Amino acid sequence: MKTGWRAFIGCPILVVLALPMLAHHSFEAEYDFNKTLKVTGTVTKMEWVNLHAHFYVDVKNANGKVTTWNV
């Protein structure tokens, strides 16, 4: 096992380098777990952009005004 020491040193280094990726998709920074939001509308467009999916939904409010949401 000549490569054992490389894995022993390399694995912790890879873990440390990967830690910033956990902050990339921080749910708590943008959303409130305690608040539920229901959106009803028509999906007008869907995109795959750099590994993320975007849905564009036309939502009509109580006054009849249509607002486009990007989900």
PQR file with spaces between the fields and no chain letter, atoms N, CA, C, O and H, PARSE charges and radii, in Angstrom:
ATOM       1  N    MET     1       0.835   -1.187    0.000 -0.4000 1.5000
ATOM       2  CA   MET     1       0.000    0.000    0.000 -0.0000 2.0000
ATOM       3  C    MET     1       0.872    1.240    0.000  0.5500 1.7000
ATOM       4  O    MET     1       1.038    1.900    1.026 -0.5500 1.4000
ATOM       5  N    LYS     2       1.412    1.539   -1.131 -0.4000 1.5000
ATOM       6  CA   LYS     2       2.255    2.715   -1.247 -0.0000 2.0000
ATOM       7  C    LYS     2       1.434    4.000   -1.328  0.5500 1.7000
ATOM       8  O    LYS     2       1.953    5.078   -1.036 -0.5500 1.4000
ATOM       9  H    LYS     2       1.277    1.002   -1.965  0.4000 1.0000
ATOM      10  N    THR     3       0.168    3.905   -1.717 -0.4000 1.5000
ATOM      11  CA   THR     3      -0.655    5.107   -1.864 -0.0000 2.0000
ATOM      12  C    THR     3      -1.486    5.406   -0.627  0.5500 1.7000
ATOM      13  O    THR     3      -2.233    6.384   -0.626 -0.5500 1.4000
ATOM      14  H    THR     3      -0.253    3.030   -1.955  0.4000 1.0000
ATOM      15  N    GLY     4      -1.386    4.611    0.416 -0.4000 1.5000
ATOM      16  CA   GLY     4      -2.204    4.805    1.610 -0.0000 2.0000
ATOM      17  C    GLY     4      -1.992    6.151    2.279  0.5500 1.7000
ATOM      18  O    GLY     4      -2.955    6.783    2.712 -0.5500 1.4000
ATOM      19  H    GLY     4      -0.779    3.817    0.415  0.4000 1.0000
ATOM      20  N    TRP     5      -0.760    6.594    2.370 -0.4000 1.5000
ATOM      21  CA   TRP     5      -0.491    7.871    3.027 -0.0000 2.0000
ATOM      22  C    TRP     5      -1.023    9.037    2.208  0.5500 1.7000
ATOM      23  O    TRP     5      -1.391   10.070    2.768 -0.5500 1.4000
ATOM      24  H    TRP     5       0.022    6.080    2.018  0.4000 1.0000
ATOM      25  N    ARG     6      -1.070    8.883    0.885 -0.4000 1.5000
ATOM      26  CA   ARG     6      -1.611    9.960    0.040 -0.0000 2.0000
ATOM      27  C    ARG     6      -3.109   10.123    0.277  0.5500 1.7000
ATOM      28  O    ARG     6      -3.609   11.246    0.348 -0.5500 1.4000
ATOM      29  H    ARG     6      -0.771    8.044    0.430  0.4000 1.0000
ATOM      30  N    ALA     7      -3.818    9.022    0.397 -0.4000 1.5000
ATOM      31  CA   ALA     7      -5.248    9.091    0.687 -0.0000 2.0000
ATOM      32  C    ALA     7      -5.481    9.629    2.088  0.5500 1.7000
ATOM      33  O    ALA     7      -6.425   10.385    2.319 -0.5500 1.4000
ATOM      34  H    ALA     7      -3.412    8.110    0.339  0.4000 1.0000
ATOM      35  N    PHE     8      -4.626    9.244    3.020 -0.4000 1.5000
ATOM      36  CA   PHE     8      -4.754    9.707    4.405 -0.0000 2.0000
ATOM      37  C    PHE     8      -4.612   11.228    4.488  0.5500 1.7000
ATOM      38  O    PHE     8      -5.296   11.869    5.287 -0.5500 1.4000
ATOM      39  H    PHE     8      -3.859    8.631    2.832  0.4000 1.0000
ATOM      40  N    ILE     9      -3.745   11.800    3.684 -0.4000 1.5000
ATOM      41  CA   ILE     9      -3.548   13.249    3.675 -0.0000 2.0000
ATOM      42  C    ILE     9      -4.500   13.924    2.688  0.5500 1.7000
ATOM      43  O    ILE     9      -5.000   15.015    2.961 -0.5500 1.4000
ATOM      44  H    ILE     9      -3.190   11.279    3.035  0.4000 1.0000
ATOM      45  N    GLY    10      -4.751   13.295    1.561 -0.4000 1.5000
ATOM      46  CA   GLY    10      -5.555   13.899    0.508 -0.0000 2.0000
ATOM      47  C    GLY    10      -7.033   14.019    0.834  0.5500 1.7000
ATOM      48  O    GLY    10      -7.654   15.020    0.476 -0.5500 1.4000
ATOM      49  H    GLY    10      -4.344   12.408    1.339  0.4000 1.0000
ATOM      50  N    CYS    11      -7.611   13.041    1.493 -0.4000 1.5000
ATOM      51  CA   CYS    11      -9.042   13.072    1.796 -0.0000 2.0000
ATOM      52  C    CYS    11      -9.427   14.251    2.700  0.5500 1.7000
ATOM      53  O    CYS    11     -10.383   14.958    2.378 -0.5500 1.4000
ATOM      54  H    CYS    11      -7.107   12.227    1.784  0.4000 1.0000
ATOM      55  N    PRO    12      -8.738   14.489    3.795 -0.5600 1.5000
ATOM      56  CA   PRO    12      -9.095   15.657    4.609  0.2800 2.0000
ATOM      57  C    PRO    12      -8.930   16.979    3.849  0.5500 1.7000
ATOM      58  O    PRO    12      -9.702   17.916    4.051 -0.5500 1.4000
ATOM      59  N    ILE    13      -7.936   17.048    2.987 -0.4000 1.5000
ATOM      60  CA   ILE    13      -7.745   18.272    2.197 -0.0000 2.0000
ATOM      61  C    ILE    13      -8.933   18.483    1.261  0.5500 1.7000
ATOM      62  O    ILE    13      -9.418   19.606    1.124 -0.5500 1.4000
ATOM      63  H    ILE    13      -7.308   16.287    2.822  0.4000 1.0000
ATOM      64  N    LEU    14      -9.402   17.423    0.619 -0.4000 1.5000
ATOM      65  CA   LEU    14     -10.562   17.535   -0.265 -0.0000 2.0000
ATOM      66  C    LEU    14     -11.817   17.936    0.491  0.5500 1.7000
ATOM      67  O    LEU    14     -12.621   18.716   -0.019 -0.5500 1.4000
ATOM      68  H    LEU    14      -9.007   16.511    0.730  0.4000 1.0000
ATOM      69  N    VAL    15     -11.996   17.420    1.689 -0.4000 1.5000
ATOM      70  CA   VAL    15     -13.157   17.777    2.512 -0.0000 2.0000
ATOM      71  C    VAL    15     -13.118   19.256    2.860  0.5500 1.7000
ATOM      72  O    VAL    15     -14.134   19.943    2.761 -0.5500 1.4000
ATOM      73  H    VAL    15     -11.342   16.787    2.103  0.4000 1.0000
ATOM      74  N    VAL    16     -11.961   19.751    3.265 -0.4000 1.5000
ATOM      75  CA   VAL    16     -11.829   21.171    3.618 -0.0000 2.0000
ATOM      76  C    VAL    16     -12.083   22.056    2.398  0.5500 1.7000
ATOM      77  O    VAL    16     -12.729   23.097    2.515 -0.5500 1.4000
ATOM      78  H    VAL    16     -11.135   19.193    3.346  0.4000 1.0000
ATOM      79  N    LEU    17     -11.591   21.657    1.246 -0.4000 1.5000
ATOM      80  CA   LEU    17     -11.809   22.442    0.034 -0.0000 2.0000
ATOM      81  C    LEU    17     -13.269   22.425   -0.412  0.5500 1.7000
ATOM      82  O    LEU    17     -13.718   23.365   -1.067 -0.5500 1.4000
ATOM      83  H    LEU    17     -11.067   20.811    1.151  0.4000 1.0000
ATOM      84  N    ALA    18     -14.010   21.387   -0.074 -0.4000 1.5000
ATOM      85  CA   ALA    18     -15.409   21.274   -0.478 -0.0000 2.0000
ATOM      86  C    ALA    18     -16.364   22.006    0.463  0.5500 1.7000
ATOM      87  O    ALA    18     -17.522   22.212    0.099 -0.5500 1.4000
ATOM      88  H    ALA    18     -13.645   20.623    0.459  0.4000 1.0000
ATOM      89  N    LEU    19     -15.931   22.402    1.641 -0.4000 1.5000
ATOM      90  CA   LEU    19     -16.821   23.052    2.611 -0.0000 2.0000
ATOM      91  C    LEU    19     -17.493   24.322    2.088  0.5500 1.7000
ATOM      92  O    LEU    19     -18.667   24.529    2.394 -0.5500 1.4000
ATOM      93  H    LEU    19     -14.991   22.234    1.937  0.4000 1.0000
ATOM      94  N    PRO    20     -16.823   25.186    1.318 -0.5600 1.5000
ATOM      95  CA   PRO    20     -17.522   26.369    0.814  0.2800 2.0000
ATOM      96  C    PRO    20     -18.731   26.045   -0.056  0.5500 1.7000
ATOM      97  O    PRO    20     -19.634   26.873   -0.175 -0.5500 1.4000
ATOM      98  N    MET    21     -18.773   24.868   -0.663 -0.4000 1.5000
ATOM      99  CA   MET    21     -19.919   24.495   -1.484 -0.0000 2.0000
ATOM     100  C    MET    21     -21.176   24.340   -0.642  0.5500 1.7000
ATOM     101  O    MET    21     -22.278   24.498   -1.168 -0.5500 1.4000
ATOM     102  H    MET    21     -18.040   24.195   -0.566  0.4000 1.0000
ATOM     103  N    LEU    22     -21.054   24.041    0.632 -0.4000 1.5000
ATOM     104  CA   LEU    22     -22.229   23.921    1.495 -0.0000 2.0000
ATOM     105  C    LEU    22     -22.936   25.264    1.651  0.5500 1.7000
ATOM     106  O    LEU    22     -24.158   25.300    1.799 -0.5500 1.4000
ATOM     107  H    LEU    22     -20.159   23.913    1.059  0.4000 1.0000
ATOM     108  N    ALA    23     -22.207   26.342    1.621 -0.4000 1.5000
ATOM     109  CA   ALA    23     -22.796   27.667    1.759 -0.0000 2.0000
ATOM     110  C    ALA    23     -23.452   28.136    0.469  0.5500 1.7000
ATOM     111  O    ALA    23     -24.253   29.071    0.497 -0.5500 1.4000
ATOM     112  H    ALA    23     -21.214   26.312    1.500  0.4000 1.0000
ATOM     113  N    HIS    24     -23.140   27.523   -0.638 -0.4000 1.5000
ATOM     114  CA   HIS    24     -23.677   27.943   -1.930 -0.0000 2.0000
ATOM     115  C    HIS    24     -25.195   27.823   -1.979  0.5500 1.7000
ATOM     116  O    HIS    24     -25.861   28.686   -2.551 -0.5500 1.4000
ATOM     117  H    HIS    24     -22.490   26.764   -0.661  0.4000 1.0000
ATOM     118  N    HIS    25     -25.746   26.785   -1.398 -0.4000 1.5000
ATOM     119  CA   HIS    25     -27.188   26.567   -1.405 -0.0000 2.0000
ATOM     120  C    HIS    25     -27.741   26.653    0.006  0.5500 1.7000
ATOM     121  O    HIS    25     -28.343   25.699    0.498 -0.5500 1.4000
ATOM     122  H    HIS    25     -25.205   26.084   -0.933  0.4000 1.0000
ATOM     123  N    SER    26     -27.545   27.771    0.650 -0.4000 1.5000
ATOM     124  CA   SER    26     -28.008   27.939    2.021 -0.0000 2.0000
ATOM     125  C    SER    26     -29.507   28.234    2.036  0.5500 1.7000
ATOM     126  O    SER    26     -29.932   29.339    1.697 -0.5500 1.4000
ATOM     127  H    SER    26     -27.056   28.547    0.250  0.4000 1.0000
ATOM     128  N    PHE    27     -30.296   27.253    2.427 -0.4000 1.5000
ATOM     129  CA   PHE    27     -31.748   27.401    2.467 -0.0000 2.0000
ATOM     130  C    PHE    27     -32.167   28.421    3.517  0.5500 1.7000
ATOM     131  O    PHE    27     -33.062   29.231    3.280 -0.5500 1.4000
ATOM     132  H    PHE    27     -29.951   26.356    2.703  0.4000 1.0000
ATOM     133  N    GLU    28     -31.518   28.380    4.679 -0.4000 1.5000
ATOM     134  CA   GLU    28     -31.897   29.247    5.793 -0.0000 2.0000
ATOM     135  C    GLU    28     -31.637   30.718    5.498  0.5500 1.7000
ATOM     136  O    GLU    28     -32.304   31.581    6.068 -0.5500 1.4000
ATOM     137  H    GLU    28     -30.790   27.722    4.872  0.4000 1.0000
ATOM     138  N    ALA    29     -30.688   31.025    4.628 -0.4000 1.5000
ATOM     139  CA   ALA    29     -30.357   32.417    4.332 -0.0000 2.0000
ATOM     140  C    ALA    29     -31.432   33.101    3.497  0.5500 1.7000
ATOM     141  O    ALA    29     -31.550   34.326    3.528 -0.5500 1.4000
ATOM     142  H    ALA    29     -30.146   30.324    4.166  0.4000 1.0000
ATOM     143  N    GLU    30     -32.217   32.328    2.753 -0.4000 1.5000
ATOM     144  CA   GLU    30     -33.185   32.934    1.851 -0.0000 2.0000
ATOM     145  C    GLU    30     -34.644   32.596    2.149  0.5500 1.7000
ATOM     146  O    GLU    30     -35.547   33.268    1.650 -0.5500 1.4000
ATOM     147  H    GLU    30     -32.121   31.333    2.729  0.4000 1.0000
ATOM     148  N    TYR    31     -34.879   31.578    2.945 -0.4000 1.5000
ATOM     149  CA   TYR    31     -36.245   31.107    3.149 -0.0000 2.0000
ATOM     150  C    TYR    31     -36.555   30.960    4.634  0.5500 1.7000
ATOM     151  O    TYR    31     -35.662   30.760    5.457 -0.5500 1.4000
ATOM     152  H    TYR    31     -34.145   31.032    3.350  0.4000 1.0000
ATOM     153  N    ASP    32     -37.839   31.065    4.953 -0.4000 1.5000
ATOM     154  CA   ASP    32     -38.320   30.894    6.320 -0.0000 2.0000
ATOM     155  C    ASP    32     -39.028   29.542    6.411  0.5500 1.7000
ATOM     156  O    ASP    32     -40.047   29.320    5.757 -0.5500 1.4000
ATOM     157  H    ASP    32     -38.565   31.228    4.284  0.4000 1.0000
ATOM     158  N    PHE    33     -38.476   28.642    7.230 -0.4000 1.5000
ATOM     159  CA   PHE    33     -39.055   27.308    7.391 -0.0000 2.0000
ATOM     160  C    PHE    33     -40.485   27.368    7.931  0.5500 1.7000
ATOM     161  O    PHE    33     -41.291   26.481    7.650 -0.5500 1.4000
ATOM     162  H    PHE    33     -37.648   28.823    7.761  0.4000 1.0000
ATOM     163  N    ASN    34     -40.800   28.399    8.695 -0.4000 1.5000
ATOM     164  CA   ASN    34     -42.083   28.471    9.381 -0.0000 2.0000
ATOM     165  C    ASN    34     -43.178   29.120    8.547  0.5500 1.7000
ATOM     166  O    ASN    34     -44.334   29.133    8.969 -0.5500 1.4000
ATOM     167  H    ASN    34     -40.146   29.120    8.924  0.4000 1.0000
ATOM     168  N    LYS    35     -42.853   29.652    7.389 -0.4000 1.5000
ATOM     169  CA   LYS    35     -43.848   30.341    6.568 -0.0000 2.0000
ATOM     170  C    LYS    35     -44.085   29.544    5.288  0.5500 1.7000
ATOM     171  O    LYS    35     -43.171   29.345    4.487 -0.5500 1.4000
ATOM     172  H    LYS    35     -41.914   29.641    7.046  0.4000 1.0000
ATOM     173  N    THR    36     -45.314   29.096    5.111 -0.4000 1.5000
ATOM     174  CA   THR    36     -45.682   28.352    3.914 -0.0000 2.0000
ATOM     175  C    THR    36     -46.284   29.311    2.899  0.5500 1.7000
ATOM     176  O    THR    36     -47.101   30.162    3.251 -0.5500 1.4000
ATOM     177  H    THR    36     -46.056   29.257    5.761  0.4000 1.0000
ATOM     178  N    LEU    37     -45.887   29.178    1.657 -0.4000 1.5000
ATOM     179  CA   LEU    37     -46.389   30.023    0.587 -0.0000 2.0000
ATOM     180  C    LEU    37     -46.909   29.128   -0.528  0.5500 1.7000
ATOM     181  O    LEU    37     -46.197   28.249   -1.015 -0.5500 1.4000
ATOM     182  H    LEU    37     -45.224   28.487    1.371  0.4000 1.0000
ATOM     183  N    LYS    38     -48.145   29.355   -0.924 -0.4000 1.5000
ATOM     184  CA   LYS    38     -48.736   28.582   -2.009 -0.0000 2.0000
ATOM     185  C    LYS    38     -48.923   29.514   -3.196  0.5500 1.7000
ATOM     186  O    LYS    38     -49.561   30.561   -3.085 -0.5500 1.4000
ATOM     187  H    LYS    38     -48.723   30.069   -0.528  0.4000 1.0000
ATOM     188  N    VAL    39     -48.364   29.124   -4.324 -0.4000 1.5000
ATOM     189  CA   VAL    39     -48.458   29.907   -5.554 -0.0000 2.0000
ATOM     190  C    VAL    39     -49.219   29.083   -6.575  0.5500 1.7000
ATOM     191  O    VAL    39     -48.866   27.938   -6.859 -0.5500 1.4000
ATOM     192  H    VAL    39     -47.846   28.273   -4.414  0.4000 1.0000
ATOM     193  N    THR    40     -50.273   29.682   -7.124 -0.4000 1.5000
ATOM     194  CA   THR    40     -51.071   29.007   -8.145 -0.0000 2.0000
ATOM     195  C    THR    40     -51.043   29.863   -9.400  0.5500 1.7000
ATOM     196  O    THR    40     -51.344   31.056   -9.365 -0.5500 1.4000
ATOM     197  H    THR    40     -50.559   30.612   -6.893  0.4000 1.0000
ATOM     198  N    GLY    41     -50.681   29.236  -10.498 -0.4000 1.5000
ATOM     199  CA   GLY    41     -50.614   29.983  -11.746 -0.0000 2.0000
ATOM     200  C    GLY    41     -50.309   29.071  -12.915  0.5500 1.7000
ATOM     201  O    GLY    41     -50.465   27.853  -12.836 -0.5500 1.4000
ATOM     202  H    GLY    41     -50.437   28.266  -10.526  0.4000 1.0000
ATOM     203  N    THR    42     -49.876   29.680  -13.989 -0.4000 1.5000
ATOM     204  CA   THR    42     -49.573   28.958  -15.221 -0.0000 2.0000
ATOM     205  C    THR    42     -48.076   29.009  -15.476  0.5500 1.7000
ATOM     206  O    THR    42     -47.480   30.085  -15.512 -0.5500 1.4000
ATOM     207  H    THR    42     -49.749   30.669  -14.053  0.4000 1.0000
ATOM     208  N    VAL    43     -47.471   27.838  -15.653 -0.4000 1.5000
ATOM     209  CA   VAL    43     -46.054   27.785  -15.991 -0.0000 2.0000
ATOM     210  C    VAL    43     -45.921   28.225  -17.449  0.5500 1.7000
ATOM     211  O    VAL    43     -46.479   27.598  -18.350 -0.5500 1.4000
ATOM     212  H    VAL    43     -47.956   26.964  -15.623  0.4000 1.0000
ATOM     213  N    THR    44     -45.172   29.314  -17.670 -0.4000 1.5000
ATOM     214  CA   THR    44     -45.031   29.857  -19.018 -0.0000 2.0000
ATOM     215  C    THR    44     -43.697   29.522  -19.661  0.5500 1.7000
ATOM     216  O    THR    44     -43.553   29.590  -20.881 -0.5500 1.4000
ATOM     217  H    THR    44     -44.719   29.823  -16.938  0.4000 1.0000
ATOM     218  N    LYS    45     -42.714   29.158  -18.833 -0.4000 1.5000
ATOM     219  CA   LYS    45     -41.383   28.893  -19.368 -0.0000 2.0000
ATOM     220  C    LYS    45     -40.607   28.060  -18.365  0.5500 1.7000
ATOM     221  O    LYS    45     -40.804   28.177  -17.155 -0.5500 1.4000
ATOM     222  H    LYS    45     -42.830   29.102  -17.841  0.4000 1.0000
ATOM     223  N    MET    46     -39.707   27.205  -18.889 -0.4000 1.5000
ATOM     224  CA   MET    46     -38.826   26.426  -18.024 -0.0000 2.0000
ATOM     225  C    MET    46     -37.447   26.434  -18.642  0.5500 1.7000
ATOM     226  O    MET    46     -37.298   26.211  -19.844 -0.5500 1.4000
ATOM     227  H    MET    46     -39.547   27.111  -19.871  0.4000 1.0000
ATOM     228  N    GLU    47     -36.417   26.696  -17.811 -0.4000 1.5000
ATOM     229  CA   GLU    47     -35.047   26.759  -18.296 -0.0000 2.0000
ATOM     230  C    GLU    47     -34.144   25.898  -17.427  0.5500 1.7000
ATOM     231  O    GLU    47     -34.359   25.773  -16.221 -0.5500 1.4000
ATOM     232  H    GLU    47     -36.538   26.878  -16.835  0.4000 1.0000
ATOM     233  N    TRP    48     -33.134   25.308  -18.049 -0.4000 1.5000
ATOM     234  CA   TRP    48     -32.034   24.677  -17.328 -0.0000 2.0000
ATOM     235  C    TRP    48     -30.834   25.583  -17.520  0.5500 1.7000
ATOM     236  O    TRP    48     -30.323   25.705  -18.633 -0.5500 1.4000
ATOM     237  H    TRP    48     -32.960   25.410  -19.029  0.4000 1.0000
ATOM     238  N    VAL    49     -30.372   26.225  -16.443 -0.4000 1.5000
ATOM     239  CA   VAL    49     -29.263   27.163  -16.524 -0.0000 2.0000
ATOM     240  C    VAL    49     -28.176   26.714  -15.556  0.5500 1.7000
ATOM     241  O    VAL    49     -28.353   26.794  -14.341 -0.5500 1.4000
ATOM     242  H    VAL    49     -30.787   26.126  -15.538  0.4000 1.0000
ATOM     243  N    ASN    50     -27.061   26.246  -16.086 -0.4000 1.5000
ATOM     244  CA   ASN    50     -25.899   25.900  -15.275 -0.0000 2.0000
ATOM     245  C    ASN    50     -26.261   25.030  -14.074  0.5500 1.7000
ATOM     246  O    ASN    50     -25.965   25.369  -12.928 -0.5500 1.4000
ATOM     247  H    ASN    50     -26.917   26.181  -17.074  0.4000 1.0000
ATOM     248  N    LEU    51     -26.901   23.912  -14.362 -0.4000 1.5000
ATOM     249  CA   LEU    51     -27.287   22.912  -13.355 -0.0000 2.0000
ATOM     250  C    LEU    51     -28.424   23.349  -12.444  0.5500 1.7000
ATOM     251  O    LEU    51     -28.681   22.687  -11.439 -0.5500 1.4000
ATOM     252  H    LEU    51     -27.141   23.637  -15.293  0.4000 1.0000
ATOM     253  N    HIS    52     -29.101   24.423  -12.753 -0.4000 1.5000
ATOM     254  CA   HIS    52     -30.248   24.859  -11.967 -0.0000 2.0000
ATOM     255  C    HIS    52     -31.464   24.928  -12.890  0.5500 1.7000
ATOM     256  O    HIS    52     -31.342   25.295  -14.059 -0.5500 1.4000
ATOM     257  H    HIS    52     -28.891   24.961  -13.570  0.4000 1.0000
ATOM     258  N    ALA    53     -32.617   24.579  -12.371 -0.4000 1.5000
ATOM     259  CA   ALA    53     -33.853   24.665  -13.139 -0.0000 2.0000
ATOM     260  C    ALA    53     -34.622   25.909  -12.699  0.5500 1.7000
ATOM     261  O    ALA    53     -34.717   26.198  -11.506 -0.5500 1.4000
ATOM     262  H    ALA    53     -32.716   24.280  -11.422  0.4000 1.0000
ATOM     263  N    HIS    54     -35.169   26.641  -13.667 -0.4000 1.5000
ATOM     264  CA   HIS    54     -35.983   27.818  -13.385 -0.0000 2.0000
ATOM     265  C    HIS    54     -37.357   27.621  -14.014  0.5500 1.7000
ATOM     266  O    HIS    54     -37.466   27.272  -15.190 -0.5500 1.4000
ATOM     267  H    HIS    54     -35.093   26.406  -14.636  0.4000 1.0000
ATOM     268  N    PHE    55     -38.399   27.844  -13.229 -0.4000 1.5000
ATOM     269  CA   PHE    55     -39.766   27.806  -13.725 -0.0000 2.0000
ATOM     270  C    PHE    55     -40.327   29.217  -13.638  0.5500 1.7000
ATOM     271  O    PHE    55     -40.243   29.859  -12.591 -0.5500 1.4000
ATOM     272  H    PHE    55     -38.311   28.127  -12.274  0.4000 1.0000
ATOM     273  N    TYR    56     -40.890   29.694  -14.718 -0.4000 1.5000
ATOM     274  CA   TYR    56     -41.527   31.002  -14.731 -0.0000 2.0000
ATOM     275  C    TYR    56     -43.033   30.774  -14.675  0.5500 1.7000
ATOM     276  O    TYR    56     -43.608   30.113  -15.539 -0.5500 1.4000
ATOM     277  H    TYR    56     -40.958   29.172  -15.569  0.4000 1.0000
ATOM     278  N    VAL    57     -43.664   31.336  -13.640 -0.4000 1.5000
ATOM     279  CA   VAL    57     -45.080   31.101  -13.390 -0.0000 2.0000
ATOM     280  C    VAL    57     -45.813   32.438  -13.400  0.5500 1.7000
ATOM     281  O    VAL    57     -45.442   33.357  -12.670 -0.5500 1.4000
ATOM     282  H    VAL    57     -43.197   31.873  -12.937  0.4000 1.0000
ATOM     283  N    ASP    58     -46.853   32.548  -14.228 -0.4000 1.5000
ATOM     284  CA   ASP    58     -47.696   33.739  -14.235 -0.0000 2.0000
ATOM     285  C    ASP    58     -48.777   33.556  -13.176  0.5500 1.7000
ATOM     286  O    ASP    58     -49.606   32.650  -13.261 -0.5500 1.4000
ATOM     287  H    ASP    58     -47.154   31.801  -14.821  0.4000 1.0000
ATOM     288  N    VAL    59     -48.752   34.440  -12.170 -0.4000 1.5000
ATOM     289  CA   VAL    59     -49.677   34.357  -11.036 -0.0000 2.0000
ATOM     290  C    VAL    59     -50.577   35.586  -11.059  0.5500 1.7000
ATOM     291  O    VAL    59     -50.105   36.717  -11.164 -0.5500 1.4000
ATOM     292  H    VAL    59     -48.079   35.176  -12.100  0.4000 1.0000
ATOM     293  N    LYS    60     -51.883   35.343  -10.959 -0.4000 1.5000
ATOM     294  CA   LYS    60     -52.858   36.438  -10.967 -0.0000 2.0000
ATOM     295  C    LYS    60     -53.263   36.733   -9.524  0.5500 1.7000
ATOM     296  O    LYS    60     -53.646   35.825   -8.786 -0.5500 1.4000
ATOM     297  H    LYS    60     -52.266   34.424  -10.874  0.4000 1.0000
ATOM     298  N    ASN    61     -53.180   38.015   -9.117 -0.4000 1.5000
ATOM     299  CA   ASN    61     -53.571   38.378   -7.750 -0.0000 2.0000
ATOM     300  C    ASN    61     -55.060   38.669   -7.679  0.5500 1.7000
ATOM     301  O    ASN    61     -55.774   38.491   -8.666 -0.5500 1.4000
ATOM     302  H    ASN    61     -52.869   38.753   -9.716  0.4000 1.0000
ATOM     303  N    ALA    62     -55.533   39.114   -6.523 -0.4000 1.5000
ATOM     304  CA   ALA    62     -56.965   39.343   -6.303 -0.0000 2.0000
ATOM     305  C    ALA    62     -57.512   40.440   -7.220  0.5500 1.7000
ATOM     306  O    ALA    62     -58.693   40.420   -7.564 -0.5500 1.4000
ATOM     307  H    ALA    62     -54.952   39.258   -5.722  0.4000 1.0000
ATOM     308  N    ASN    63     -56.672   41.391   -7.616 -0.4000 1.5000
ATOM     309  CA   ASN    63     -57.114   42.482   -8.497 -0.0000 2.0000
ATOM     310  C    ASN    63     -57.068   42.105   -9.974  0.5500 1.7000
ATOM     311  O    ASN    63     -57.495   42.887  -10.824 -0.5500 1.4000
ATOM     312  H    ASN    63     -55.712   41.408   -7.336  0.4000 1.0000
ATOM     313  N    GLY    64     -56.559   40.926  -10.287 -0.4000 1.5000
ATOM     314  CA   GLY    64     -56.474   40.471  -11.665 -0.0000 2.0000
ATOM     315  C    GLY    64     -55.153   40.797  -12.334  0.5500 1.7000
ATOM     316  O    GLY    64     -54.959   40.470  -13.505 -0.5500 1.4000
ATOM     317  H    GLY    64     -56.212   40.291   -9.597  0.4000 1.0000
ATOM     318  N    LYS    65     -54.236   41.441  -11.609 -0.4000 1.5000
ATOM     319  CA   LYS    65     -52.925   41.778  -12.173 -0.0000 2.0000
ATOM     320  C    LYS    65     -52.047   40.525  -12.188  0.5500 1.7000
ATOM     321  O    LYS    65     -51.985   39.795  -11.199 -0.5500 1.4000
ATOM     322  H    LYS    65     -54.394   41.707  -10.658  0.4000 1.0000
ATOM     323  N    VAL    66     -51.372   40.280  -13.310 -0.4000 1.5000
ATOM     324  CA   VAL    66     -50.527   39.108  -13.468 -0.0000 2.0000
ATOM     325  C    VAL    66     -49.077   39.483  -13.150  0.5500 1.7000
ATOM     326  O    VAL    66     -48.543   40.460  -13.675 -0.5500 1.4000
ATOM     327  H    VAL    66     -51.422   40.874  -14.114  0.4000 1.0000
ATOM     328  N    THR    67     -48.464   38.693  -12.288 -0.4000 1.5000
ATOM     329  CA   THR    67     -47.063   38.853  -11.934 -0.0000 2.0000
ATOM     330  C    THR    67     -46.345   37.555  -12.278  0.5500 1.7000
ATOM     331  O    THR    67     -46.852   36.467  -12.005 -0.5500 1.4000
ATOM     332  H    THR    67     -48.898   37.900  -11.862  0.4000 1.0000
ATOM     333  N    THR    68     -45.141   37.677  -12.890 -0.4000 1.5000
ATOM     334  CA   THR    68     -44.369   36.500  -13.233 -0.0000 2.0000
ATOM     335  C    THR    68     -43.399   36.189  -12.115  0.5500 1.7000
ATOM     336  O    THR    68     -42.600   37.040  -11.723 -0.5500 1.4000
ATOM     337  H    THR    68     -44.730   38.561  -13.112  0.4000 1.0000
ATOM     338  N    TRP    69     -43.467   34.969  -11.600 -0.4000 1.5000
ATOM     339  CA   TRP    69     -42.571   34.497  -10.540 -0.0000 2.0000
ATOM     340  C    TRP    69     -41.526   33.596  -11.162  0.5500 1.7000
ATOM     341  O    TRP    69     -41.832   32.793  -12.044 -0.5500 1.4000
ATOM     342  H    TRP    69     -44.116   34.278  -11.919  0.4000 1.0000
ATOM     343  N    ASN    70     -40.292   33.728  -10.703 -0.4000 1.5000
ATOM     344  CA   ASN    70     -39.211   32.847  -11.113 -0.0000 2.0000
ATOM     345  C    ASN    70     -38.937   31.903   -9.942  0.5500 1.7000
ATOM     346  O    ASN    70     -38.461   32.327   -8.889 -0.5500 1.4000
ATOM     347  H    ASN    70     -40.043   34.381   -9.987  0.4000 1.0000
ATOM     348  N    VAL    71     -39.237   30.643  -10.135 -0.4000 1.5000
ATOM     349  CA   VAL    71     -39.085   29.660   -9.056 -0.0000 2.0000
ATOM     350  C    VAL    71     -37.945   28.736   -9.402  0.5500 1.7000
ATOM     351  O    VAL    71     -37.634   27.826   -8.635 -0.5500 1.4000
ATOM     352  H    VAL    71     -39.624   30.298  -10.991  0.4000 1.0000
